[in-house]
Amino acid sequence: MNDVECVARKWGNSLGIIIPKDIVTEENLAENEKIVVTFKKKHKAKEFFGMLPDWKQPTSELKHEMKKGWE
């Protein structure tokens, strides 16, 4: 099984992806062949900023707390 990063593009009323030729060759895929695709969205770092607006604990305290188990 291979992991490939693809970009979903508008295709009519749907979205489509293109399977790169090297994967097609490696997996021996053919036209009209049924395949199984597993989807996992690649998150951008900027999506996580601001998710914890009530987080008031300073970074230095968090770092000190994490080091407790290593001492």
Distance bins in CASP14 RR format, pairs under 12 A and 6 or more apart:
PFRMAT RR
TARGET T0000
AUTHOR 0000-0000-0000
RMODE 2
METHOD distances of the structure
MODEL  1
1 23 0 0 0 0 0 1 0 0 0 0 0
1 26 0 0 0 0 0 1 0 0 0 0 0
1 27 0 0 0 0 1 0 0 0 0 0 0
1 35 0 0 0 0 0 1 0 0 0 0 0
1 36 0 0 0 0 1 0 0 0 0 0 0
1 37 0 0 0 0 0 1 0 0 0 0 0
1 38 0 0 0 0 1 0 0 0 0 0 0
2 19 0 0 0 0 1 0 0 0 0 0 0
2 20 0 0 0 0 1 0 0 0 0 0 0
2 22 0 0 0 0 1 0 0 0 0 0 0
2 23 1 0 1 0 0 0 0 0 0 0 0
2 24 0 0 0 0 0 1 0 0 0 0 0
2 25 0 0 0 0 0 1 0 0 0 0 0
2 26 1 0 0 1 0 0 0 0 0 0 0
2 27 1 0 0 1 0 0 0 0 0 0 0
2 29 0 0 0 0 0 1 0 0 0 0 0
2 35 0 0 0 0 0 1 0 0 0 0 0
2 37 0 0 0 0 0 1 0 0 0 0 0
2 38 0 0 0 0 0 1 0 0 0 0 0
3 20 0 0 0 0 0 1 0 0 0 0 0
3 23 0 0 0 0 1 0 0 0 0 0 0
3 37 0 0 0 0 0 1 0 0 0 0 0
3 38 0 0 0 0 1 0 0 0 0 0 0
3 39 0 0 0 0 0 1 0 0 0 0 0
3 40 0 0 0 0 1 0 0 0 0 0 0
3 42 0 0 0 0 0 1 0 0 0 0 0
4 17 0 0 0 0 1 0 0 0 0 0 0
4 18 0 0 0 0 1 0 0 0 0 0 0
4 19 1 0 0 1 0 0 0 0 0 0 0
4 20 1 0 0 1 0 0 0 0 0 0 0
4 21 0 0 0 0 0 1 0 0 0 0 0
4 22 0 0 0 0 1 0 0 0 0 0 0
4 23 1 0 1 0 0 0 0 0 0 0 0
4 24 0 0 0 0 0 1 0 0 0 0 0
4 26 0 0 0 0 0 1 0 0 0 0 0
4 27 0 0 0 0 0 1 0 0 0 0 0
4 37 0 0 0 0 0 1 0 0 0 0 0
4 38 0 0 0 0 0 1 0 0 0 0 0
4 39 0 0 0 0 0 1 0 0 0 0 0
4 40 0 0 0 0 0 1 0 0 0 0 0
4 42 0 0 0 0 0 1 0 0 0 0 0
5 17 0 0 0 0 0 1 0 0 0 0 0
5 18 0 0 0 0 0 1 0 0 0 0 0
5 19 0 0 0 0 0 1 0 0 0 0 0
5 20 0 0 0 0 1 0 0 0 0 0 0
5 23 0 0 0 0 0 1 0 0 0 0 0
5 40 0 0 0 0 0 1 0 0 0 0 0
5 41 0 0 0 0 0 1 0 0 0 0 0
5 42 1 0 0 1 0 0 0 0 0 0 0
6 15 0 0 0 0 0 1 0 0 0 0 0
6 16 0 0 0 0 1 0 0 0 0 0 0
6 17 1 0 1 0 0 0 0 0 0 0 0
6 18 1 0 0 1 0 0 0 0 0 0 0
6 19 1 0 0 1 0 0 0 0 0 0 0
6 20 1 0 0 1 0 0 0 0 0 0 0
6 23 0 0 0 0 1 0 0 0 0 0 0
6 37 0 0 0 0 1 0 0 0 0 0 0
6 39 0 0 0 0 0 1 0 0 0 0 0
6 40 0 0 0 0 0 1 0 0 0 0 0
6 41 0 0 0 0 0 1 0 0 0 0 0
6 42 0 0 0 0 1 0 0 0 0 0 0
7 15 0 0 0 0 1 0 0 0 0 0 0
7 16 0 0 0 0 1 0 0 0 0 0 0
7 17 1 0 0 1 0 0 0 0 0 0 0
7 18 0 0 0 0 1 0 0 0 0 0 0
7 20 0 0 0 0 0 1 0 0 0 0 0
7 42 0 0 0 0 0 1 0 0 0 0 0
8 14 0 0 0 0 1 0 0 0 0 0 0
8 15 1 0 1 0 0 0 0 0 0 0 0
8 16 1 0 1 0 0 0 0 0 0 0 0
8 17 1 0 1 0 0 0 0 0 0 0 0
8 18 0 0 0 0 1 0 0 0 0 0 0
8 37 0 0 0 0 0 1 0 0 0 0 0
8 39 0 0 0 0 1 0 0 0 0 0 0
8 41 0 0 0 0 1 0 0 0 0 0 0
8 42 0 0 0 0 0 1 0 0 0 0 0
9 15 1 0 0 1 0 0 0 0 0 0 0
9 16 1 0 1 0 0 0 0 0 0 0 0
9 17 1 0 0 1 0 0 0 0 0 0 0
9 18 0 0 0 0 1 0 0 0 0 0 0
10 16 1 0 0 1 0 0 0 0 0 0 0
10 17 0 0 0 0 0 1 0 0 0 0 0
11 17 0 0 0 0 1 0 0 0 0 0 0
11 18 0 0 0 0 1 0 0 0 0 0 0
15 39 0 0 0 0 0 1 0 0 0 0 0
16 37 0 0 0 0 0 1 0 0 0 0 0
16 39 0 0 0 0 0 1 0 0 0 0 0
17 23 0 0 0 0 0 1 0 0 0 0 0
17 35 0 0 0 0 0 1 0 0 0 0 0
17 37 0 0 0 0 1 0 0 0 0 0 0
17 39 0 0 0 0 1 0 0 0 0 0 0
18 24 0 0 0 0 1 0 0 0 0 0 0
19 25 0 0 0 0 0 1 0 0 0 0 0
19 26 0 0 0 0 0 1 0 0 0 0 0
19 27 0 0 0 0 1 0 0 0 0 0 0
19 29 1 0 0 1 0 0 0 0 0 0 0
19 30 0 0 0 0 0 1 0 0 0 0 0
19 31 0 0 0 0 0 1 0 0 0 0 0
19 33 0 0 0 0 0 1 0 0 0 0 0
19 35 0 0 0 0 1 0 0 0 0 0 0
19 37 0 0 0 0 1 0 0 0 0 0 0
20 26 0 0 0 0 1 0 0 0 0 0 0
20 27 0 0 0 0 0 1 0 0 0 0 0
20 29 0 0 0 0 0 1 0 0 0 0 0
21 27 0 0 0 0 0 1 0 0 0 0 0
21 29 0 0 0 0 1 0 0 0 0 0 0
22 29 0 0 0 0 0 1 0 0 0 0 0
23 29 1 0 0 1 0 0 0 0 0 0 0
23 35 0 0 0 0 0 1 0 0 0 0 0
23 37 0 0 0 0 0 1 0 0 0 0 0
24 30 0 0 0 0 1 0 0 0 0 0 0
24 31 0 0 0 0 1 0 0 0 0 0 0
24 33 0 0 0 0 1 0 0 0 0 0 0
24 35 0 0 0 0 0 1 0 0 0 0 0
27 33 0 0 0 0 1 0 0 0 0 0 0
27 35 0 0 0 0 1 0 0 0 0 0 0
27 36 0 0 0 0 0 1 0 0 0 0 0
27 37 0 0 0 0 0 1 0 0 0 0 0
28 35 0 0 0 0 0 1 0 0 0 0 0
29 35 1 0 0 1 0 0 0 0 0 0 0
29 36 0 0 0 0 0 1 0 0 0 0 0
29 37 0 0 0 0 0 1 0 0 0 0 0
41 47 0 0 0 0 1 0 0 0 0 0 0
43 49 0 0 0 0 0 1 0 0 0 0 0
43 51 0 0 0 0 0 1 0 0 0 0 0
45 51 0 0 0 0 0 1 0 0 0 0 0
48 55 0 0 0 0 0 1 0 0 0 0 0
49 55 0 0 0 0 0 1 0 0 0 0 0
52 62 0 0 0 0 0 1 0 0 0 0 0
55 61 0 0 0 0 0 1 0 0 0 0 0
55 62 0 0 0 0 1 0 0 0 0 0 0
56 62 0 0 0 0 0 1 0 0 0 0 0
57 63 0 0 0 0 0 1 0 0 0 0 0
57 64 0 0 0 0 0 1 0 0 0 0 0
57 65 0 0 0 0 1 0 0 0 0 0 0
57 66 0 0 0 0 0 1 0 0 0 0 0
58 64 0 0 0 0 1 0 0 0 0 0 0
58 65 0 0 0 0 0 1 0 0 0 0 0
59 65 0 0 0 0 0 1 0 0 0 0 0
59 66 0 0 0 0 0 1 0 0 0 0 0
60 66 0 0 0 0 0 1 0 0 0 0 0
60 67 0 0 0 0 0 1 0 0 0 0 0
61 67 0 0 0 0 0 1 0 0 0 0 0
61 68 0 0 0 0 0 1 0 0 0 0 0
62 68 0 0 0 0 0 1 0 0 0 0 0
63 70 0 0 0 0 0 1 0 0 0 0 0
64 70 0 0 0 0 0 1 0 0 0 0 0
64 71 0 0 0 0 0 1 0 0 0 0 0
65 71 0 0 0 0 0 1 0 0 0 0 0
END
